[in-house]
Amino acid sequence: MNINLFRFALERIEAWQDFERLCSVFLAVEFSELRTMAHSSGDGGRDSELFSPNGKPFVVCQYSIRKDWNVKIKQTTRRLKETFPDVRSLVYCSNQLIGGQADELKADLLAQGIMLDIRDRNWFIERSVLGEIRLNASEELIDKVARPILSGEQIINKSTSPLTSQEAKAALLYLDLQLQDDITAKGLTKLSFDALVRAALRHTTSEIKMRREQIHKVIGECLSSVDKVELDKQIDSALLRLTKRFIRYWPQEDEFCLTYEESQRIIVRLAEKETEESAFGEQIKLLYQPYLKDILPENEDDLKSRIPRVIEKLLLRKGEIFVSAVMSGNLDRVDFKQLEDCILGDIASIPPQGKGIVIRYYPDIIKTIICNLFKESTDVVRIHLRRLSNSYTLFSFLRETPDVQSATQKLFSYGKIWLDTTVLLPLFAEQLQEEESRRKFSRLILTARDSGIELRVTPGVIQEVNSHMNTAWGCFSQTTWQGRIPFLYAQYLLTGKPMDNFSNWLSLFRGREQPEEDIAQFLHELFNIQRESLSEAADRGDQEVRYAADRLWTNAHYFRRRASINEGDDTTTKQLIKHDIETYLGVVTLRTEEQVTELGYKHWLLTLDRNAWSIRDALQAEFKGKAPPSPLLSLDFLINNLTFGAKRSKLTRDQEQTLPVFLDIELAESMPIDILQIANKIRSDNAGLPEYVISRRVREAINHFRSLQLLGRNEVPIV
């Protein structure tokens, strides 16, 4: 028996009679005197009891598939007090996950003289293979509940999918399964068409076969924009490749079907996939629950479906942008703008109920929940998002060309990437995370390094990082600070760590005598990021382009300086302009000296700076066809390049699956000065408590304040 199938069956039970049958069999093994009492005329509050000679049951059992298990237990105990006051033990069987959530309820009932023994979903799963009787009952439930669902279209026809046709949804699902099942060294074209053929044959058996032309038609309708001759060629190659081991073939009729073993394997994989989906939904629920009080409880069902729907729309757009960049050579990035567009578009097409606060703050609340999901998700959810993202990207490729492998050959597989300050600062901030798995930015950079890409940083950027640390230290040490808090200090505050230790934390990266040397050494030791100047390359560049870049960067920096109080003096601003021009034009010049296509360039500038992307667009508009090749690389493009590019086979399964999904979106925004005041107040009010308690309360207060901001209320929370 497959445990995942049994888990799926337990999750999907809808008829209480099916669960009652399972419970009776499982408990009978333990309680030989068990008597079933359920009856249409009434059961007195219990489904079964242990035989009692005097007719006054002492131990009773309750079977329930209700999600509000705590309410059901309270109702049952109240009923038992009326009908069977001698009961002292209630065995409550549920298909829900309860675990430690019932500890408080157990204590309350024990004080009332009733011992509560909960047998939840995990209890059944753990005992499903212990003994032939329980094993047979588990198999019976799988056959009755799980297999009919998994063999049908219910799993495929998700309401959250932005894809419209059933066959497109099936293709996406089977691409997901194939990406997990196949080795990373397998070519993307073969992998894709193996998945598409399986999707087309998903309902076939030796009695229900499918002709070749039907398979061509189903897949062709799903990928109607690509060349039919090439598409049919790839389909026939996949059919030949899969025949015998995964597919049965009748040459005379030219008909196909999945083998029984393959169809059963797919059913198991679909059950595992649904378990992932369930965990994903639970994580979303944890994130939207704090907002229900403010946006009305009746909006819970809307959030439950809207958030995954928006995420899938964003993942599809992400895949389309990447594929467009590969096919056209014009790179773009996925950031908050795309997320906001997906949210607003979804609200416009499916308006939420309610008015006032619901409509006004709904977009920001949804955006915050999604960003927090990307930032704080568990390993299971993170892997789920990664797989879903890869599936949408691969599906986007197939919509453009059947030969995915050839298209991805355009991607660069080696070279040098220069990192600017916006990319380096998160690497320092992630050192606050004690768990390696939460250092997603660092993991991406290390994966790029391990794939053979050389990482570089200019002396000017090192100087900027040191300057930022000085500004952060100034914010920490001054009693009156105006404006927004520097990134590193804001990230430190969000952890709830003692503020007095901030200076010591900065000393992990630099000393007092040669701070820039220390920072450079830290980057080299941990990430193999080497310092290299681009000043000579920048000086060799086209002078007309240099003048234009100088003007654009100067305007951008002085505009930023006017908008913020703590952006430094005129000397500092001029230094920043110099460093940005040097890095941007230095990489541009190195590119002009190469003889390759745009996506095959060996030199790149990785940045999160919106100004850099705006200036790229401005230069292209100003110089039109004579514009210099853009050096900019987004985090999103780098992630997809590692996943689908020539180095794909070099990544282990764990490396590929743990790559982040949306680092551009995950990066925390700068924090307002209010959080510094909140942290100070919470520490003052809770002086004398253990440090771990104070740190937790600081984190909770800051997160609560940020939630209040979304709802237009800026009061400092009382914790």
C-alpha positions as CSV (number, residue, x, y, z in Angstrom):
1,M,0.0,0.0,0.0
2,N,1.2,3.5,-0.8
3,I,1.0,5.9,2.2
4,N,0.6,8.9,0.1
5,L,-2.6,7.4,-1.5
6,F,-3.9,6.7,2.0
7,R,-3.2,10.2,3.2
8,F,-4.9,11.6,0.1
9,A,-8.0,9.4,0.8
10,L,-8.2,10.5,4.4
11,E,-8.0,14.2,3.3
12,R,-10.7,13.8,0.7
13,I,-13.3,11.7,2.6
14,E,-16.7,13.3,2.2
15,A,-19.1,10.5,3.3
16,W,-19.0,10.0,7.1
17,Q,-20.0,6.4,6.6
18,D,-16.7,5.7,4.8
19,F,-14.8,7.1,7.8
20,E,-17.0,5.3,10.3
21,R,-16.1,2.0,8.6
22,L,-12.4,2.8,8.8
23,C,-12.5,3.8,12.4
24,S,-14.5,0.8,13.5
25,V,-11.9,-1.6,11.9
26,F,-8.9,0.4,13.3
27,L,-10.3,0.6,16.8
28,A,-11.6,-3.0,16.9
29,V,-7.9,-4.2,16.7
30,E,-7.3,-2.4,20.0
31,F,-10.7,-2.7,21.7
32,S,-12.2,-6.1,21.2
33,E,-15.3,-5.1,23.2
34,L,-16.1,-2.2,20.8
35,R,-19.8,-1.9,20.0
36,T,-21.0,0.4,17.1
37,M,-23.9,2.6,18.3
38,A,-24.4,4.9,15.3
39,H,-28.0,4.8,14.1
40,S,-30.4,7.0,12.1
41,S,-32.6,7.4,15.1
42,G,-29.8,8.8,17.3
43,D,-26.7,7.6,19.0
44,G,-26.8,9.6,22.3
45,G,-23.6,11.5,21.3
46,R,-21.4,8.6,20.6
47,D,-20.7,6.4,17.5
48,S,-19.4,3.5,19.5
49,E,-18.7,2.4,23.1
50,L,-16.9,-0.3,25.0
51,F,-19.2,-3.0,26.3
52,S,-20.3,-2.3,29.9
53,P,-22.1,-5.1,31.9
54,N,-24.3,-2.5,33.7
55,G,-25.2,-0.6,30.6
56,K,-23.4,2.5,31.7
57,P,-20.6,3.1,29.2
58,F,-17.3,4.4,30.7
59,V,-15.4,4.8,27.4
60,V,-17.1,6.1,24.2
61,C,-15.8,6.9,20.7
62,Q,-16.8,9.6,18.3
63,Y,-16.0,9.6,14.6
64,S,-16.0,12.9,12.7
65,I,-14.8,14.4,9.4
66,R,-15.7,18.0,10.5
67,K,-13.0,20.6,10.0
68,D,-14.2,22.5,13.2
69,W,-13.1,19.5,15.3
70,N,-12.8,21.6,18.5
71,V,-16.5,22.7,18.2
72,K,-17.6,19.1,17.5
73,I,-15.7,17.8,20.6
74,K,-17.3,20.4,22.8
75,Q,-20.8,19.6,21.4
76,T,-20.2,15.9,22.0
77,T,-19.0,16.2,25.6
78,R,-22.0,18.4,26.4
79,R,-24.3,15.8,24.9
80,L,-22.6,13.0,26.8
81,K,-23.0,14.7,30.1
82,E,-26.8,14.6,29.5
83,T,-27.1,11.1,28.0
84,F,-24.2,9.2,29.6
85,P,-22.9,11.0,32.8
86,D,-20.7,8.1,33.7
87,V,-18.5,8.5,30.7
88,R,-14.9,9.3,31.7
89,S,-13.0,8.8,28.5
90,L,-13.8,10.1,24.9
91,V,-11.8,8.7,22.0
92,Y,-12.2,11.2,19.2
93,C,-11.3,10.0,15.7
94,S,-10.8,12.6,13.0
95,N,-9.4,12.8,9.5
96,Q,-8.1,16.3,10.2
97,L,-4.6,17.2,11.4
98,I,-5.0,18.1,15.1
99,G,-1.8,17.2,17.0
100,G,-0.9,19.6,19.8
101,Q,-3.7,22.1,18.9
102,A,-5.9,20.2,21.2
103,D,-3.7,20.4,24.3
104,E,-5.7,23.2,25.9
105,L,-9.0,21.5,25.2
106,K,-7.7,18.3,26.7
107,A,-6.8,20.1,29.9
108,D,-10.2,21.8,30.1
109,L,-12.1,18.5,29.7
110,L,-9.8,16.7,32.2
111,A,-10.7,19.3,34.8
112,Q,-14.4,18.3,34.1
113,G,-13.6,14.6,34.6
114,I,-13.3,13.5,31.0
115,M,-10.1,12.3,29.4
116,L,-9.9,13.1,25.7
117,D,-7.9,10.8,23.5
118,I,-7.6,12.2,20.0
119,R,-6.8,9.9,17.0
120,D,-6.2,12.3,14.1
121,R,-5.1,11.8,10.5
122,N,-1.5,11.0,11.5
123,W,-2.7,8.4,13.9
124,F,-4.4,6.5,11.1
125,I,-1.5,6.9,8.7
126,E,1.1,5.7,11.2
127,R,-1.0,2.5,11.9
128,S,-2.3,1.8,8.4
129,V,0.3,-0.9,7.7
130,L,0.3,-2.4,11.1
131,G,-1.5,-5.7,10.7
132,E,-3.5,-7.2,7.8
133,I,-6.9,-6.0,9.1
134,R,-5.9,-2.3,9.1
135,L,-4.0,-2.7,5.9
136,N,-7.1,-4.1,4.1
137,A,-9.3,-1.3,5.5
138,S,-6.8,1.3,4.3
139,E,-6.7,-0.2,0.8
140,E,-10.5,-0.3,0.7
141,L,-10.6,3.4,1.5
142,I,-8.0,4.2,-1.2
143,D,-10.0,2.3,-3.8
144,K,-13.3,3.9,-2.8
145,V,-12.1,7.5,-2.3
146,A,-8.6,8.2,-3.7
147,R,-8.4,6.4,-7.1
148,P,-11.7,7.7,-8.6
149,I,-10.6,11.3,-7.9
150,L,-7.0,10.8,-9.1
151,S,-8.2,9.1,-12.2
152,G,-10.6,11.8,-13.2
153,E,-10.2,15.5,-14.1
154,Q,-10.8,17.0,-10.7
155,I,-7.1,17.3,-10.0
156,I,-6.4,18.9,-13.3
157,N,-9.4,21.3,-13.4
158,K,-8.1,23.8,-10.8
159,S,-9.9,27.1,-10.4
160,T,-6.7,28.8,-9.5
161,S,-5.0,28.2,-12.9
162,P,-4.8,31.1,-15.4
163,L,-4.8,28.5,-18.3
164,T,-8.2,28.2,-20.0
165,S,-8.3,24.8,-21.7
166,Q,-8.4,21.5,-19.9
167,E,-5.6,20.1,-22.0
168,A,-3.4,23.0,-21.3
169,K,-3.9,22.5,-17.6
170,A,-3.2,18.8,-18.0
171,A,0.0,19.6,-19.9
172,L,1.2,21.9,-17.1
173,L,0.5,19.3,-14.4
174,Y,2.3,16.6,-16.3
175,L,5.2,18.9,-17.0
176,D,5.5,19.4,-13.3
177,L,5.6,15.7,-12.6
178,Q,8.1,15.1,-15.4
179,L,10.4,17.8,-14.1
180,Q,10.5,16.1,-10.8
181,D,10.8,12.5,-12.1
182,D,13.5,12.9,-14.8
183,I,17.1,13.4,-14.2
184,T,18.4,17.0,-14.7
185,A,20.7,15.8,-17.4
186,K,17.8,14.9,-19.7
187,G,17.2,17.3,-22.6
188,L,14.3,19.8,-22.0
189,T,12.7,18.9,-25.4
190,K,12.6,15.2,-24.7
191,L,11.4,15.8,-21.1
192,S,8.6,18.2,-22.3
193,F,7.2,15.8,-25.0
194,D,7.4,12.8,-22.7
195,A,5.2,14.8,-20.3
196,L,2.8,16.0,-23.1
197,V,2.3,12.4,-24.4
198,R,1.6,11.1,-20.9
199,A,-1.0,13.9,-20.4
200,A,-2.7,13.1,-23.7
201,L,-2.9,9.4,-22.7
202,R,-3.9,10.0,-19.1
203,H,-7.3,8.2,-19.4
204,T,-6.2,5.3,-21.7
205,T,-6.2,1.6,-20.8
206,S,-5.8,-1.6,-22.8
207,E,-9.6,-1.3,-23.4
208,I,-9.6,2.5,-24.0
209,K,-6.8,3.2,-26.5
210,M,-5.9,6.4,-28.4
211,R,-5.0,6.7,-32.1
212,R,-1.8,8.5,-33.1
213,E,-3.7,11.3,-34.9
214,Q,-5.8,11.9,-31.8
215,I,-2.7,12.3,-29.7
216,H,-1.4,14.8,-32.3
217,K,-4.7,16.7,-32.3
218,V,-4.9,17.0,-28.5
219,I,-1.3,18.2,-28.1
220,G,-1.6,20.4,-31.2
221,E,-4.7,22.2,-29.7
222,C,-2.7,22.9,-26.6
223,L,0.3,24.3,-28.6
224,S,-1.6,25.8,-31.5
225,S,0.9,28.6,-32.2
226,V,3.9,26.4,-33.1
227,D,4.9,24.7,-36.3
228,K,2.7,21.6,-36.8
229,V,5.3,19.6,-38.7
230,E,8.0,20.0,-36.1
231,L,5.4,19.4,-33.3
232,D,4.2,16.1,-34.8
233,K,7.8,15.1,-35.3
234,Q,8.5,15.6,-31.6
235,I,5.3,13.8,-30.6
236,D,6.2,10.7,-32.7
237,S,9.7,10.7,-31.2
238,A,8.3,10.7,-27.7
239,L,5.8,7.9,-28.6
240,L,8.7,5.8,-29.9
241,R,10.9,6.6,-26.9
242,L,8.2,5.7,-24.3
243,T,6.8,2.5,-26.0
244,K,7.3,-0.8,-24.3
245,R,8.4,0.6,-20.9
246,F,5.7,3.2,-20.3
247,I,3.3,2.8,-23.3
248,R,1.7,-0.1,-25.0
249,Y,1.5,0.1,-28.8
250,W,-0.8,-1.7,-31.3
251,P,1.0,-1.2,-34.7
252,Q,-1.8,-2.5,-36.9
253,E,-4.4,0.0,-35.4
254,D,-1.6,2.6,-34.7
255,E,-3.1,3.0,-31.2
256,F,-1.5,3.6,-27.8
257,C,-2.2,3.5,-24.1
258,L,-0.3,3.9,-20.9
259,T,0.8,0.6,-19.3
260,Y,-1.0,-0.3,-16.1
261,E,2.2,0.2,-14.0
262,E,2.7,3.7,-15.5
263,S,-0.9,4.7,-14.9
264,Q,-0.7,3.5,-11.2
265,R,2.6,5.3,-10.8
266,I,1.1,8.5,-12.1
267,I,-1.8,8.2,-9.6
268,V,0.6,7.9,-6.7
269,R,2.5,11.0,-8.0
270,L,-0.7,12.9,-8.3
271,A,-1.6,12.1,-4.7
272,E,1.8,13.4,-3.6
273,K,1.2,16.5,-5.7
274,E,-2.1,17.1,-4.0
275,T,-0.5,16.7,-0.6
276,E,1.9,19.6,-1.6
277,E,-1.1,21.7,-2.7
278,S,-2.7,21.1,0.7
279,A,0.4,22.2,2.6
280,F,0.6,25.2,0.3
281,G,-3.0,26.1,1.2
282,E,-2.4,25.8,4.9
283,Q,0.6,28.1,4.7
284,I,-1.5,30.7,2.9
285,K,-4.2,30.3,5.5
286,L,-1.7,31.1,8.3
287,L,-0.7,34.3,6.5
288,Y,-4.2,35.7,5.8
289,Q,-5.8,34.8,9.1
290,P,-4.4,37.9,11.0
291,Y,-6.2,40.1,8.5
292,L,-9.6,38.5,8.7
293,K,-10.7,40.6,11.7
294,D,-10.1,43.8,9.7
295,I,-11.3,42.8,6.3
296,L,-14.3,40.8,7.5
297,P,-14.4,37.1,8.1
298,E,-16.6,36.4,5.1
299,N,-13.7,37.2,2.8
300,E,-11.8,34.1,3.9
301,D,-13.1,32.0,1.1
302,D,-12.1,34.8,-1.4
303,L,-8.6,35.0,0.0
304,K,-8.3,31.2,0.0
305,S,-8.8,31.1,-3.8
306,R,-7.6,34.5,-4.9
307,I,-4.1,34.3,-3.4
308,P,-3.0,31.1,-5.2
309,R,-4.8,32.3,-8.4
310,V,-2.8,35.6,-8.3
311,I,0.4,33.6,-7.7
312,E,-0.2,31.3,-10.6
313,K,-0.9,34.3,-12.9
314,L,2.3,35.9,-11.7
315,L,4.3,32.6,-12.3
316,L,2.8,32.4,-15.9
317,R,3.8,36.0,-16.6
318,K,7.2,35.4,-15.1
319,G,7.7,32.4,-17.5
320,E,6.5,34.4,-20.5
321,I,8.8,37.3,-19.7
322,F,11.8,35.0,-19.5
323,V,10.9,33.1,-22.7
324,S,10.4,36.4,-24.5
325,A,13.8,37.5,-23.4
326,V,15.4,34.3,-24.6
327,M,13.6,34.4,-28.0
328,S,14.1,38.2,-28.6
329,G,17.3,39.0,-26.7
330,N,15.6,41.9,-24.9
331,L,15.9,41.3,-21.2
332,D,13.4,42.5,-18.6
333,R,12.7,41.8,-15.0
334,V,9.8,40.6,-12.8
335,D,9.2,42.9,-9.8
336,F,6.5,44.5,-7.7
337,K,5.0,46.1,-10.8
338,Q,4.1,42.7,-12.3
339,L,2.7,41.5,-9.0
340,E,0.6,44.6,-8.6
341,D,-0.7,44.3,-12.1
342,C,-1.7,40.6,-11.5
343,I,-3.5,41.6,-8.3
344,L,-5.4,44.5,-9.8
345,G,-6.3,42.5,-12.9
346,D,-7.6,39.7,-10.8
347,I,-9.7,42.0,-8.6
348,A,-11.1,43.7,-11.7
349,S,-12.2,40.4,-13.2
350,I,-13.5,38.8,-9.9
351,P,-14.4,41.7,-7.5
352,P,-14.3,40.8,-3.7
353,Q,-17.4,41.2,-1.6
354,G,-17.7,44.1,0.8
355,K,-16.8,47.7,0.5
356,G,-14.9,50.5,2.3
357,I,-11.9,49.0,4.0
358,V,-12.2,45.8,2.0
359,I,-11.9,47.4,-1.4
360,R,-9.5,50.1,-0.4
361,Y,-6.8,48.0,1.2
362,Y,-7.4,44.6,-0.5
363,P,-4.6,45.0,-3.1
364,D,-2.0,45.9,-0.5
365,I,-3.1,43.2,1.8
366,I,-2.9,40.5,-0.9
367,K,0.5,41.9,-2.0
368,T,1.9,41.7,1.5
369,I,0.5,38.2,2.1
370,I,2.1,37.0,-1.2
371,C,5.5,38.7,-0.4
372,N,5.5,37.1,3.0
373,L,4.7,33.7,1.5
374,F,7.8,34.0,-0.7
375,K,9.9,35.2,2.2
376,E,8.8,33.0,5.1
377,S,7.6,29.8,3.4
378,T,8.5,26.4,4.7
379,D,10.8,24.1,2.7
380,V,7.8,22.1,1.4
381,V,6.0,25.3,0.2
382,R,9.2,26.8,-1.3
383,I,9.9,23.6,-3.3
384,H,6.2,23.6,-4.4
385,L,6.5,27.2,-5.7
386,R,9.8,26.4,-7.4
387,R,8.3,23.4,-9.3
388,L,5.2,25.4,-10.3
389,S,7.4,28.2,-11.6
390,N,9.5,25.8,-13.6
391,S,6.4,24.2,-15.1
392,Y,5.0,27.5,-16.2
393,T,8.3,28.6,-17.7
394,L,8.7,25.3,-19.6
395,F,5.0,25.6,-20.8
396,S,5.8,29.1,-22.0
397,F,8.7,27.8,-24.0
398,L,6.6,25.1,-25.7
399,R,4.1,27.8,-26.8
400,E,6.9,29.4,-28.7
401,T,8.9,26.5,-30.1
402,P,8.8,22.7,-29.9
403,D,12.6,22.6,-29.7
404,V,13.1,24.0,-26.2
405,Q,16.6,22.6,-25.9
406,S,17.8,24.6,-28.9
407,A,16.2,27.8,-27.6
408,T,17.9,27.5,-24.2
409,Q,21.3,27.1,-25.9
410,K,21.3,30.9,-26.3
411,L,21.7,31.3,-22.6
412,F,25.1,32.1,-21.2
413,S,27.0,29.3,-19.4
414,Y,30.1,31.1,-18.2
415,G,31.6,34.5,-17.9
416,K,31.7,37.3,-15.3
417,I,28.9,38.9,-13.3
418,W,29.6,42.2,-11.6
419,L,27.5,42.8,-8.5
420,D,26.4,46.2,-7.3
421,T,25.6,47.5,-3.8
422,T,21.9,46.6,-4.1
423,V,22.9,42.9,-4.6
424,L,25.6,42.8,-2.0
425,L,23.7,44.3,1.0
426,P,21.2,41.4,1.2
427,L,24.2,39.0,1.4
428,F,25.3,40.7,4.6
429,A,21.7,41.0,5.9
430,E,21.2,37.2,5.5
431,Q,24.0,36.5,8.0
432,L,21.4,37.4,10.6
433,Q,19.6,34.2,9.6
434,E,20.8,31.3,11.7
435,E,19.3,28.6,9.4
436,E,21.2,28.1,6.2
437,S,17.9,27.3,4.4
438,R,16.7,30.9,5.0
439,R,19.7,32.4,3.3
440,K,18.1,32.3,-0.2
441,F,20.0,35.2,-1.7
442,S,23.3,33.6,-0.6
443,R,22.3,30.2,-1.9
444,L,21.6,31.8,-5.4
445,I,25.0,33.4,-5.5
446,L,26.8,30.3,-4.3
447,T,24.9,28.2,-6.9
448,A,26.0,30.6,-9.6
449,R,29.6,30.4,-8.4
450,D,29.5,26.6,-8.3
451,S,28.1,26.5,-11.9
452,G,31.3,28.2,-13.1
453,I,30.3,31.8,-13.3
454,E,32.9,34.3,-12.0
455,L,31.7,36.9,-9.5
456,R,33.2,40.4,-9.4
457,V,32.8,43.6,-7.4
458,T,34.5,47.0,-8.1
459,P,36.4,48.9,-5.5
460,G,33.8,51.7,-5.8
461,V,31.0,49.3,-4.8
462,I,33.1,48.1,-1.8
463,Q,33.4,51.7,-0.8
464,E,29.6,52.1,-1.1
465,V,28.9,49.1,1.1
466,N,31.3,50.5,3.8
467,S,29.5,53.9,3.5
468,H,26.1,52.2,4.0
469,M,27.4,50.5,7.1
470,N,28.6,53.8,8.4
471,T,25.2,55.3,7.8
472,A,23.5,52.3,9.5
473,W,25.9,52.7,12.5
474,G,25.0,56.4,12.6
475,C,21.3,55.6,12.7
476,F,22.0,53.1,15.5
477,S,24.1,55.6,17.6
478,Q,22.0,58.7,17.1
479,T,19.0,59.5,19.4
480,T,17.4,61.7,16.8
481,W,17.3,60.2,13.3
482,Q,15.1,61.5,10.5
483,G,14.0,59.7,7.4
484,R,13.9,56.0,6.6
485,I,16.2,53.5,8.3
486,P,19.2,52.2,6.3
487,F,18.6,48.7,4.9
488,L,21.1,46.7,7.1
489,Y,19.9,48.3,10.4
490,A,16.2,47.8,9.3
491,Q,16.9,44.1,8.7
492,Y,18.6,43.8,12.0
493,L,15.7,45.4,13.8
494,L,13.2,43.0,12.1
495,T,14.9,40.1,13.8
496,G,14.2,41.5,17.3
497,K,17.8,41.2,18.3
498,P,19.1,43.6,21.0
499,M,19.9,46.9,19.4
500,D,23.0,47.4,21.6
501,N,24.6,44.5,19.7
502,F,24.3,46.0,16.2
503,S,27.8,47.5,16.3
504,N,29.2,44.1,17.3
505,W,27.3,42.5,14.4
506,L,28.8,44.9,11.9
507,S,32.2,44.0,13.2
508,L,31.7,40.5,11.7
509,F,32.3,42.1,8.3
510,R,34.9,44.9,9.0
511,G,37.3,46.3,11.5
512,R,38.3,49.9,12.2
513,E,41.6,50.2,10.5
514,Q,40.9,48.9,6.9
515,P,37.1,48.4,6.7
516,E,37.0,48.2,2.9
517,E,39.7,45.5,2.8
518,D,37.8,43.6,5.5
519,I,34.6,43.7,3.5
520,A,36.4,42.6,0.3
521,Q,37.9,39.7,2.2
522,F,34.5,38.7,3.7
523,L,33.0,38.6,0.2
524,H,35.9,36.6,-1.2
525,E,36.0,34.1,1.6
526,L,32.3,33.3,1.7
527,F,31.3,33.7,-1.9
528,N,34.5,33.9,-3.9
529,I,33.5,37.4,-5.1
530,Q,36.7,39.0,-6.3
531,R,37.5,42.7,-6.4
532,E,38.3,44.0,-9.9
533,S,38.3,47.6,-11.3
534,L,36.3,48.6,-14.3
535,S,37.6,52.2,-14.5
536,E,40.0,51.6,-17.5
537,A,37.2,49.8,-19.4
538,A,34.8,52.6,-18.7
539,D,37.3,55.2,-19.9
540,R,37.7,53.2,-23.2
541,G,34.0,53.4,-23.9
542,D,32.2,55.6,-26.4
543,Q,32.4,59.2,-25.1
544,E,29.0,60.2,-26.4
545,V,27.4,57.3,-24.5
546,R,29.4,58.3,-21.5
547,Y,28.1,61.9,-21.5
548,A,24.5,60.6,-21.8
549,A,25.0,58.1,-19.0
550,D,26.6,60.8,-16.8
551,R,23.6,63.0,-17.3
552,L,21.1,60.3,-16.6
553,W,22.8,59.0,-13.5
554,T,23.3,62.5,-12.1
555,N,19.6,63.3,-12.5
556,A,18.6,60.1,-10.9
557,H,20.9,60.5,-7.9
558,Y,20.0,64.1,-7.2
559,F,16.3,63.3,-7.5
560,R,16.7,60.5,-5.0
561,R,18.7,62.9,-2.7
562,R,15.9,65.5,-2.7
563,A,13.4,62.8,-1.8
564,S,15.3,61.6,1.2
565,I,16.9,63.3,4.2
566,N,19.7,60.9,4.8
567,E,21.1,60.4,1.3
568,G,24.4,62.1,2.1
569,D,26.1,65.3,1.1
570,D,27.1,66.5,-2.3
571,T,30.5,64.8,-2.2
572,T,28.9,61.5,-1.4
573,T,26.4,61.9,-4.1
574,K,29.1,62.6,-6.7
575,Q,31.0,59.5,-5.6
576,L,27.9,57.3,-6.0
577,I,27.4,58.7,-9.5
578,K,31.0,58.0,-10.4
579,H,30.8,54.4,-9.2
580,D,27.5,53.7,-11.0
581,I,28.8,55.1,-14.3
582,E,32.1,53.2,-13.9
583,T,30.3,49.9,-13.3
584,Y,27.6,50.4,-16.0
585,L,29.9,51.7,-18.7
586,G,32.7,49.3,-17.8
587,V,30.6,46.3,-18.5
588,V,29.1,47.9,-21.6
589,T,32.7,48.5,-23.0
590,L,33.7,44.9,-22.2
591,R,30.6,43.7,-24.1
592,T,31.4,45.8,-27.2
593,E,34.8,44.0,-27.4
594,E,33.0,40.6,-27.5
595,Q,31.7,38.9,-30.7
596,V,28.7,37.1,-29.4
597,T,24.9,37.3,-29.3
598,E,23.3,39.4,-26.5
599,L,22.3,36.4,-24.3
600,G,25.7,34.9,-24.9
601,Y,27.7,37.8,-23.5
602,K,30.4,37.0,-21.0
603,H,30.0,40.2,-18.9
604,W,26.9,41.2,-16.9
605,L,25.9,43.6,-14.3
606,L,23.5,42.1,-11.7
607,T,21.4,44.8,-10.0
608,L,18.2,45.5,-8.2
609,D,18.5,49.3,-8.7
610,R,15.4,50.6,-10.6
611,N,17.4,53.6,-11.8
612,A,19.7,51.3,-13.7
613,W,16.8,49.7,-15.6
614,S,15.3,53.1,-16.3
615,I,18.6,54.5,-17.6
616,R,19.0,51.4,-19.8
617,D,15.6,52.2,-21.4
618,A,16.5,55.9,-21.7
619,L,19.8,55.1,-23.4
620,Q,18.1,52.8,-25.9
621,A,15.5,55.5,-26.6
622,E,18.1,58.2,-27.0
623,F,20.5,56.2,-29.3
624,K,17.8,54.1,-30.9
625,G,19.5,51.5,-33.2
626,K,23.0,52.6,-32.0
627,A,22.3,52.1,-28.3
628,P,25.1,50.1,-26.5
629,P,24.2,46.5,-25.6
630,S,22.5,46.5,-22.2
631,P,24.7,45.0,-19.4
632,L,21.9,44.5,-16.9
633,L,20.9,41.1,-15.5
634,S,17.9,40.6,-13.2
635,L,17.8,38.1,-10.4
636,D,14.9,36.4,-12.0
637,F,16.8,35.9,-15.3
638,L,19.8,34.6,-13.4
639,I,17.7,32.0,-11.6
640,N,16.0,30.9,-14.8
641,N,19.3,30.8,-16.6
642,L,20.7,28.4,-13.9
643,T,17.5,26.3,-14.1
644,F,17.1,26.0,-17.9
645,G,20.5,27.0,-19.3
646,A,23.5,25.0,-20.4
647,K,24.6,24.5,-16.8
648,R,21.3,22.8,-15.9
649,S,22.9,19.4,-15.8
650,K,25.5,20.6,-13.4
651,L,23.0,21.4,-10.7
652,T,21.9,18.7,-8.2
653,R,18.2,18.1,-7.7
654,D,18.5,19.8,-4.3
655,Q,20.3,22.8,-5.7
656,E,17.7,23.3,-8.4
657,Q,14.7,22.8,-6.2
658,T,15.9,25.2,-3.4
659,L,16.6,28.1,-5.7
660,P,14.4,31.0,-4.8
661,V,11.4,31.9,-6.9
662,F,11.1,35.7,-6.7
663,L,14.1,37.3,-5.0
664,D,13.3,40.7,-6.6
665,I,9.9,40.6,-4.8
666,E,11.1,38.8,-1.6
667,L,13.6,41.5,-0.7
668,A,12.3,43.6,2.2
669,E,11.4,47.1,1.5
670,S,13.1,49.9,3.5
671,M,11.6,50.6,6.9
672,P,10.1,53.8,8.2
673,I,11.5,55.4,11.3
674,D,8.5,54.2,13.3
675,I,9.9,50.7,13.7
676,L,12.9,52.1,15.6
677,Q,10.5,53.8,18.0
678,I,8.5,50.6,18.3
679,A,11.6,48.5,19.1
680,N,12.7,51.0,21.7
681,K,9.2,51.1,23.3
682,I,8.8,47.3,23.4
683,R,12.3,46.9,25.0
684,S,11.6,49.5,27.6
685,D,8.2,48.2,28.5
686,N,9.4,44.6,28.8
687,A,12.7,45.2,30.6
688,G,13.6,42.4,32.9
689,L,12.1,39.6,30.8
690,P,14.3,37.0,29.2
691,E,16.0,38.2,26.0
692,Y,14.3,35.6,23.8
693,V,10.9,36.9,25.0
694,I,11.8,40.5,24.3
695,S,13.1,39.6,20.8
696,R,9.9,37.8,20.0
697,R,7.7,40.7,21.2
698,V,9.8,43.2,19.2
699,R,9.3,41.1,16.0
700,E,5.6,40.7,16.7
701,A,5.1,44.4,17.3
702,I,6.9,45.4,14.1
703,N,5.0,42.9,12.0
704,H,1.7,44.0,13.6
705,F,2.6,47.7,12.9
706,R,3.3,46.9,9.2
707,S,-0.1,45.2,9.0
708,L,-1.8,48.2,10.5
709,Q,0.0,50.4,7.9
710,L,-1.7,48.5,5.2
711,L,-5.1,49.4,6.7
712,G,-4.2,53.0,7.0
713,R,-3.7,53.0,10.8
714,N,-0.3,54.1,12.0
715,E,-0.7,53.8,15.8
716,V,2.1,52.1,17.7
717,P,0.8,48.7,18.8
718,I,0.7,47.8,22.5
719,V,2.3,44.4,23.2
